Amino acid sequence: MAYVILRQIFGPSIRNKINKDEGEEYWPDKPPFVIAGNHVGYLDALALAVLILERYKVPPCFLTTPRMWRIWGKYLARKWLSMIPIQEGNKEDSLREAMAALRQGNIIGIFPEGRRNTDTKNLLKGKTGAVRMALMANVPLIPFGLLNNTGHRLGAAFRSLWQDDKFINFFLGQPVDLTDFKNKPIDKMSLEAATRKLMLAIGQLCGKSYPF
C-alpha cells in the first residue's frame, strides 16, 4: 500500500533526481536476489525502490535499523514498507525473516555499511549479512554504487526534490562471484573474505576505497 502511494506521490520526483542509471544489463532476469550498496543519504532506499518497482513491479524488502521502526511504527514499517528490523542482540531472527522473504521470491535490499556515510573517500567496514544471505539462499548478490548530494538529513533530502542541482547517480555492477565460498562452511573467515569482495565491488562503483 505505502509503496503504491509513495510511488504515485514521490516516485516521479525521485526518478527525476536519478541523473545517471548505469549497468542495466546486470539486473537479474527475475527475483529473488540480494542487492547491496553504499549508503549516502535519506533518498538512497527510495531511489533503489523506484528502480526496482520500475523493472520488477514488486517492492524490495529492506533490512533496517530499529531506529527506522521507531520512526514509522511497527505496523507501518512491516506491513506498508516491507522493512525487516535488524534486531540488536537477536540478529538471527532478522536473518530468518530475510531468508523467508528470499524463498518466497522477493528482493532484499541492504546497505552493508550499516548507516549513512558522509566520508567522500572511504567506505565504512562492511557487515556480513548480505553475503551470508546470498550464500545461504544461493541467490545472486548484486552490488551497486551511489553518488548522492540530495542530503544526509531528512529535511535536506525532502527539499532536494525541488532543487535542480541535487541528483543521484546509480551504478549497478555485475553479480559478485561467490563461487569460492559455496559448498563450504559459512564461517567468520569466509564471510569476512566474501564481504571484502562485495565492498571492493561497491567501492569501484561509487568511487570510494575500502581500507579493511
Buried (B, 14 or more C-beta within 10 A) or exposed (E): EBBEEBBEEBBEBBBEBBEEBBBEEBBBEEBBBBBBBBBBBBBBBBBBBBBBBEEBEBBBBBBBBEEBBEEBEEEBBBEBBBBBBBBEEEBEEBBEBBBEBBEEEBBBBBBBBBEBBEEEEEBBBBBBBBBBBBBEBEBBBBBBBBBBBBBBEEEBBBEBBEEEEBBBBBBBBEBBEBEEBEEEEBEEEBBBEBBBBBBBBBBBBBEBEBEE
